[in-house]
Amino acid sequence: MNDSVATQDQTAEYRDLIILGGGLVGMTLALAAARAGITSHVIDRADPADLTAEGADGRASAISTASWNLFTNIGLAPALKDLGCPIDSIAVTDSMKPGRIDFTPKPEEGSLGRMFANRDLRLALFAAAREEKNIAWHVRTEAVRRDRGPHGVEVELSDGRLLKSSLLVAAEGRQSPTRDEAGFSMAKWDYHHRAMVTGLFHEKSHGNTAWEIFYPAGPFALLPLLDDDQGRHRSALVWTVGEKDAAGIIAMPDAMFLNEVESRMHGVLGKITLSAPRMSYPLRFHHAGHVIDERLAVIGDAAHGMHPIAGQGLNLGLRDVGTLVGVLTEGMRLGLEPGDAQLLARYEKWRSLDTFMVMSVTDGLTRLFGIPGRLPSAARRLGMGAVQRLPSLKRFFMDEARGMSGKLPELLQG
């Protein structure tokens, strides 16, 4: 497999797919497609060494049961199984006051998902991709021309290479130039919040419990990670703050930042120190009205982005992957090519309802619980109490956390 900058060559190399973006969603698509015998070019402007460097990224992701099934079905489970921390329970509370909700499945139902450091996910994906002959990985380069037409796709890279395929897949993230160039209509708005993200070492064990603490200024989440190789307890922090306060928090020295974080934890995990770099990013909603065009499919954050309050952003992208590969595999078995309009229409139809439902629920939760001043504290506690008392509503939220709601393609099933 090629994972170096290509030399200039005007002979276009054909593969079934050209995937723009080699991040968590794009590379998972390439691997899932490869296991089904579908070849791909993966184009990424980044250097894999930079993306996987120690300390380069302090983010972590919740991997739902459906996403774990996908990883298992494409052969990633052996590399990842010892790196993920099970989420056995989710504690939801209003400012750590009495009346919290505990989402705890029955023993036979398994965990609510697994927490992984993004670096570990990348390392596993990249290692598998390097061994896969069905993937040609072009790094430190980008598309400077994208041509789509009735007979196929041609992409010219900044290093001079020409690539051809039947289908172009945009997995470039929220600022996808391919999506914008295609003129997709977008529903989007700004929550005027910023997520402060880092990792924490802490004195007490988290007991595989994730905490979602709702404060008047925004949600504060503690997400369990495995102990490190020195036995230190770890969690990921996602602290949502108003944009007007963000600059001051970003400018805080580490000691002051930790004091602010510790005051919001009420001693639940004891003394804390930083285990990862501090990062921040603005919180916005966007949803593409369509996710297909002529010989084009848009997946992951290029198609939909939401508030991290439910931790389902990456999982929604992985559901895109499972659905797209399932549709392409079945179509190619019948003699259709990957860019066939019928197959793309089937992909969009299957994804549209699921994506709409997940994003609507997430946006509803954000507006009720995650926006300062939107809901008084007493009303938040009343709403949480209703969820606690209604088993069907509580079951719905637990199924969403697992990513098991709705109809799932084979790759996402256990």
C-alpha positions as MATLAB code, in Angstrom:
seq = 'MNDSVATQDQTAEYRDLIILGGGLVGMTLALAAARAGITSHVIDRADPADLTAEGADGRASAISTASWNLFTNIGLAPALKDLGCPIDSIAVTDSMKPGRIDFTPKPEEGSLGRMFANRDLRLALFAAAREEKNIAWHVRTEAVRRDRGPHGVEVELSDGRLLKSSLLVAAEGRQSPTRDEAGFSMAKWDYHHRAMVTGLFHEKSHGNTAWEIFYPAGPFALLPLLDDDQGRHRSALVWTVGEKDAAGIIAMPDAMFLNEVESRMHGVLGKITLSAPRMSYPLRFHHAGHVIDERLAVIGDAAHGMHPIAGQGLNLGLRDVGTLVGVLTEGMRLGLEPGDAQLLARYEKWRSLDTFMVMSVTDGLTRLFGIPGRLPSAARRLGMGAVQRLPSLKRFFMDEARGMSGKLPELLQG';
ca = [
       0.000    0.000    0.000;
       1.203    3.505   -0.799;
       1.334    5.931    2.129;
       3.927    8.359    0.861;
       3.765   11.427   -1.353;
       3.371   10.261   -4.931;
       5.790   11.283   -7.661;
       4.346   13.113  -10.655;
       2.674   10.668  -13.020;
       0.024   11.595  -15.584;
      -1.210    7.991  -15.905;
      -4.450    7.908  -13.953;
      -4.746    4.970  -11.579;
      -8.276    3.536  -11.248;
      -9.881    2.225   -8.055;
     -13.540    1.781   -7.143;
     -13.622    4.704   -4.684;
     -11.752    7.947   -4.125;
     -12.124    8.905   -0.463;
     -11.229   12.506    0.365;
     -10.202   12.556    4.021;
      -8.329    9.857    5.905;
      -9.599   10.573    9.419;
     -11.514    8.207   11.675;
     -14.557    8.011    9.394;
     -12.744    8.103    6.051;
     -10.226    5.413    6.973;
     -12.903    3.201    8.516;
     -14.770    3.432    5.212;
     -11.641    2.441    3.280;
     -11.076   -0.590    5.533;
     -14.705   -1.689    5.533;
     -14.795   -1.384    1.746;
     -11.496   -3.248    1.386;
     -12.766   -6.185    3.459;
     -15.674   -6.381    0.987;
     -13.286   -6.412   -1.981;
     -13.863   -2.763   -2.894;
     -10.694   -0.840   -3.746;
     -10.052    2.780   -2.834;
      -7.734    5.740   -2.971;
      -7.586    7.630    0.346;
      -6.412   11.239    0.098;
      -5.298   13.167    3.180;
      -3.352   16.409    3.457;
      -2.070   15.474    6.928;
       0.964   13.411    7.868;
      -0.079   10.259    9.795;
       2.946   10.675   12.067;
       1.666   14.081   13.176;
      -1.840   12.756   13.829;
      -0.599    9.909   16.021;
       2.235   11.687   17.870;
       2.141   11.344   21.653;
       0.320   14.348   23.130;
      -0.913   15.672   19.773;
      -4.590   15.048   20.501;
      -6.236   14.797   23.904;
      -9.674   13.949   22.558;
     -11.530   10.700   23.213;
     -14.602    9.172   21.583;
     -17.492    7.084   22.824;
     -17.867    4.052   20.561;
     -21.401    2.684   20.593;
     -22.287   -0.998   20.417;
     -23.201   -0.627   16.736;
     -19.850    1.031   15.972;
     -18.005   -1.682   17.897;
     -19.823   -4.285   15.807;
     -18.533   -2.513   12.698;
     -14.963   -2.512   14.026;
     -15.321   -6.213   14.864;
     -16.682   -7.094   11.435;
     -13.763   -5.397    9.660;
     -11.125   -7.024   11.865;
     -10.145   -4.154   14.198;
     -11.391   -5.694   17.442;
      -8.147   -7.593   18.289;
      -6.120   -4.346   18.098;
      -8.665   -2.296   20.049;
     -10.297   -4.621   22.575;
      -7.760   -3.953   25.345;
      -7.684   -0.181   24.782;
     -11.332    0.763   25.333;
     -12.956    1.441   28.689;
     -16.512    0.053   29.003;
     -19.192    2.564   29.952;
     -21.204    0.585   32.483;
     -23.318    3.495   33.657;
     -24.104    7.119   32.856;
     -24.849    9.433   35.786;
     -26.843   12.540   34.810;
     -27.247   15.303   37.357;
     -28.221   18.951   37.657;
     -25.261   20.723   39.296;
     -24.562   17.614   41.457;
     -27.810   18.198   43.372;
     -30.005   15.317   44.627;
     -32.197   13.557   42.075;
     -29.667   12.341   39.516;
     -30.547    9.799   36.808;
     -28.481    6.627   36.472;
     -28.576    4.940   33.092;
     -27.386    1.447   33.962;
     -28.192   -1.511   31.701;
     -28.953   -4.978   32.999;
     -25.978   -7.393   33.062;
     -27.225   -9.300   30.002;
     -27.508   -6.072   28.004;
     -23.789   -5.287   28.105;
     -22.187   -1.873   28.395;
     -23.431    1.430   26.990;
     -20.373    1.590   24.749;
     -16.626    1.997   25.103;
     -14.417    5.067   25.487;
     -11.265    5.233   23.365;
      -8.534    7.811   23.066;
      -8.692    9.105   19.484;
      -4.968    8.449   19.155;
      -5.510    4.731   19.830;
      -8.275    4.561   17.222;
      -6.036    6.224   14.641;
      -3.086    3.950   15.389;
      -5.230    0.844   14.903;
      -6.855    2.150   11.726;
      -3.580    3.291   10.172;
      -1.781    0.045   11.002;
      -4.557   -1.979    9.363;
      -4.635    0.292    6.308;
      -0.905   -0.103    5.717;
      -1.387   -3.864    5.384;
      -4.387   -3.643    3.058;
      -3.653   -4.038   -0.655;
      -7.089   -2.705   -1.580;
      -6.180    0.711   -0.154;
      -3.853    3.228   -1.811;
      -3.119    5.898    0.806;
      -1.885    9.263   -0.468;
      -0.714   11.548    2.332;
       0.592   15.120    2.568;
      -1.328   15.937   -0.593;
      -4.827   17.125   -1.494;
      -7.288   17.315   -4.369;
      -6.842   20.406   -6.525;
      -9.371   19.310   -9.138;
     -12.440   17.077   -8.846;
     -14.335   16.132  -11.993;
     -17.511   14.045  -11.837;
     -19.489   12.961  -14.872;
     -21.690   10.230  -16.323;
     -18.749    7.927  -16.924;
     -16.754    8.320  -13.730;
     -14.652   10.500  -11.464;
     -11.210   12.010  -11.982;
      -9.233   13.766   -9.254;
      -5.947   15.617   -9.680;
      -3.738   15.820   -6.596;
      -1.423   18.635   -5.591;
       1.523   16.269   -6.123;
       0.553   15.897   -9.797;
      -0.976   12.420   -9.715;
      -4.259   11.704  -11.512;
      -6.714    9.271   -9.936;
      -9.890    7.766  -11.376;
     -12.828    6.003   -9.750;
     -16.500    5.221  -10.040;
     -17.486    7.107   -6.866;
     -16.112   10.100   -4.959;
     -16.687   10.093   -1.180;
     -16.272   13.301    0.809;
     -15.097   12.561    4.361;
     -13.265   15.858    4.850;
     -14.970   17.009    8.024;
     -17.135   20.006    8.841;
     -15.432   22.376    6.392;
     -15.691   19.962    3.438;
     -14.713   21.800    0.227;
     -16.144   18.979   -1.892;
     -19.585   19.312   -0.279;
     -19.507   23.090   -0.691;
     -18.316   22.847   -4.295;
     -21.263   20.525   -5.024;
     -23.630   23.213   -3.726;
     -25.422   21.148   -1.097;
     -28.020   23.086    0.896;
     -27.265   23.128    4.621;
     -29.329   23.665    7.750;
     -26.925   25.174   10.257;
     -26.762   27.294   13.373;
     -24.307   28.287   16.056;
     -24.870   27.334   19.700;
     -22.513   30.154   20.773;
     -20.712   27.654   22.970;
     -17.221   26.234   22.956;
     -16.111   22.806   24.147;
     -13.025   22.688   26.382;
     -11.515   19.265   25.886;
      -8.663   17.536   27.697;
      -7.745   14.428   29.681;
      -7.480   14.100   33.446;
      -5.634   11.883   35.877;
      -7.668   11.511   39.072;
      -7.250   10.098   42.536;
     -10.370    7.900   42.707;
     -11.528    5.223   40.278;
     -14.370    6.227   37.975;
     -15.905    2.756   38.223;
     -16.602    2.804   34.461;
     -19.179    5.551   35.020;
     -19.597    8.531   32.719;
     -20.825   11.759   34.312;
     -22.992   14.345   32.555;
     -23.366   17.319   34.906;
     -25.641   20.127   33.767;
     -24.647   23.567   35.025;
     -26.396   26.862   34.216;
     -23.440   27.752   31.957;
     -23.552   24.433   30.045;
     -22.900   20.674   30.300;
     -19.778   19.281   31.991;
     -18.928   15.684   31.006;
     -16.430   13.245   32.539;
     -15.905   10.190   30.352;
     -14.084    7.092   31.659;
     -10.831    5.917   30.101;
      -8.676    2.912   31.001;
      -5.949    3.412   33.591;
      -2.595    4.201   31.986;
       0.395    1.826   32.058;
       1.402    3.250   35.445;
      -2.010    2.444   36.920;
      -3.191    6.061   37.055;
      -6.943    6.594   36.784;
      -7.991    8.619   33.739;
     -11.049   10.315   32.287;
     -11.724   12.592   29.329;
     -13.237   16.003   30.026;
     -15.665   17.859   27.754;
     -16.613   21.136   29.428;
     -19.071   23.343   27.527;
     -18.808   27.086   28.130;
     -20.417   30.157   26.602;
     -18.403   31.678   23.769;
     -18.208   34.955   25.690;
     -16.329   33.198   28.517;
     -14.181   30.941   26.356;
     -11.232   33.284   25.764;
     -10.708   33.776   29.493;
     -10.767   30.036   30.179;
      -8.416   29.278   27.288;
      -5.966   31.864   28.664;
      -5.929   30.339   32.160;
      -2.690   28.751   33.355;
      -3.039   24.999   33.897;
      -3.224   25.345   37.679;
      -6.106   27.824   37.500;
      -7.880   25.729   34.874;
      -7.629   22.630   37.079;
      -9.010   24.549   40.047;
     -12.045   25.541   37.979;
     -12.553   21.969   36.796;
     -12.138   20.502   40.284;
     -14.711   22.894   41.728;
     -17.283   21.530   39.268;
     -16.494   17.900   40.098;
     -17.412   18.181   43.798;
     -14.733   15.651   44.701;
     -16.403   12.802   42.813;
     -13.027   11.634   41.433;
     -10.737   13.207   44.020;
      -7.657   15.270   43.188;
      -6.911   15.811   39.494;
      -4.042   16.655   37.149;
      -3.878   17.023   33.369;
      -3.150   13.902   31.328;
      -3.504   15.436   27.845;
      -3.208   18.776   26.042;
      -6.032   21.301   26.433;
      -8.019   21.916   23.255;
     -11.174   23.829   22.373;
     -13.566   24.068   19.454;
     -16.805   25.966   18.689;
     -20.106   24.092   18.906;
     -22.336   24.336   15.867;
     -25.078   22.331   14.192;
     -25.113   21.562   10.491;
     -27.047   19.061    8.424;
     -26.903   18.599    4.656;
     -30.286   18.447    2.952;
     -28.895   15.781    0.631;
     -25.859   13.509    1.016;
     -25.519   12.396   -2.613;
     -24.983   13.943   -6.012;
     -23.771   12.565   -9.328;
     -21.095   10.012   -8.383;
     -20.699   11.636   -4.971;
     -21.533   10.551   -1.426;
     -20.939   12.729    1.639;
     -20.321   11.052    5.007;
     -19.418   11.866    8.602;
     -18.949   15.458    9.712;
     -19.054   16.602    6.092;
     -22.743   15.615    6.121;
     -23.764   16.325    9.716;
     -22.304   17.938   12.808;
     -23.896   18.303   16.228;
     -23.369   19.195   19.870;
     -21.318   16.594   21.811;
     -23.958   16.405   24.583;
     -24.936   12.836   23.563;
     -21.501   11.721   22.331;
     -22.897   10.411   19.039;
     -21.051   12.477   16.402;
     -18.455    9.860   15.434;
     -20.977    7.039   15.797;
     -23.307    8.708   13.317;
     -20.434    8.884   10.830;
     -19.637    5.207   11.382;
     -23.290    4.388   10.693;
     -22.825    6.208    7.384;
     -19.881    3.908    6.703;
     -21.741    0.702    7.539;
     -24.702    1.701    5.394;
     -22.668    2.870    2.389;
     -20.500   -0.256    2.303;
     -23.567   -2.482    2.695;
     -25.333   -0.760   -0.201;
     -22.253   -0.824   -2.454;
     -21.480   -4.463   -1.701;
     -25.002   -5.606   -2.544;
     -25.105   -3.489   -5.694;
     -21.738   -4.666   -6.980;
     -22.847   -8.255   -6.354;
     -25.659   -7.550   -8.821;
     -23.254   -6.103  -11.384;
     -23.745   -2.397  -10.653;
     -20.801   -0.032  -10.275;
     -20.250    1.915   -7.003;
     -21.255    5.242   -8.539;
     -24.588    3.956   -9.839;
     -27.349    6.464   -9.127;
     -29.703    3.745   -7.848;
     -27.225    2.694   -5.182;
     -26.579    6.248   -4.064;
     -30.320    6.918   -3.831;
     -30.685    3.811   -1.655;
     -27.869    5.001    0.602;
     -29.457    8.433    1.031;
     -32.898    6.989    1.720;
     -31.542    4.632    4.376;
     -29.468    7.298    6.109;
     -31.849   10.242    5.955;
     -34.366    9.096    8.586;
     -31.784    7.740   11.026;
     -29.616   10.848   10.787;
     -32.612   13.158   11.156;
     -33.840   11.311   14.265;
     -30.461   11.219   16.037;
     -29.693   14.854   15.266;
     -33.181   15.998   16.275;
     -32.928   14.228   19.626;
     -29.440   15.626   20.215;
     -30.437   19.159   19.271;
     -33.523   18.894   21.482;
     -31.407   17.800   24.445;
     -28.973   20.620   23.751;
     -31.691   23.247   23.663;
     -33.359   21.915   26.808;
     -30.325   21.157   28.939;
     -27.231   22.568   27.288;
     -27.918   26.235   26.561;
     -27.510   28.738   29.400;
     -30.761   30.327   30.518;
     -32.915   28.137   28.243;
     -34.276   25.981   31.069;
     -34.382   26.888   34.777;
     -32.657   24.496   37.154;
     -35.936   23.338   38.703;
     -37.347   22.544   35.261;
     -34.205   20.602   34.334;
     -34.596   18.465   37.450;
     -38.302   17.962   36.700;
     -37.463   16.791   33.190;
     -34.773   14.435   34.464;
     -37.221   13.034   36.989;
     -39.697   12.301   34.193;
     -37.045   10.323   32.323;
     -36.239    8.403   35.507;
     -39.892    7.485   36.109;
     -40.780    6.475   32.546;
     -39.046    3.186   31.611;
     -39.845    3.556   27.894;
     -38.212    7.008   27.747;
     -35.197    5.811   29.698;
     -34.879    2.790   27.376;
     -34.951    5.135   24.371;
     -32.016    7.159   25.709;
     -30.045    3.979   26.480;
     -30.657    2.613   22.972;
     -29.448    5.926   21.531;
     -26.287    5.714   23.658;
     -25.629    2.227   22.278;
     -26.365    3.377   18.730;
     -28.836    0.525   18.470;
     -31.997    2.455   17.628;
     -33.532    2.161   14.176;
     -32.830   -0.307   11.382;
     -29.144   -1.149   11.030;
     -27.260   -2.684    8.100;
     -25.484   -6.005    8.577;
     -22.059   -4.488    9.207;
     -23.417   -2.669   12.298;
     -25.157   -5.692   13.787;
     -23.612   -8.108   16.276;
];
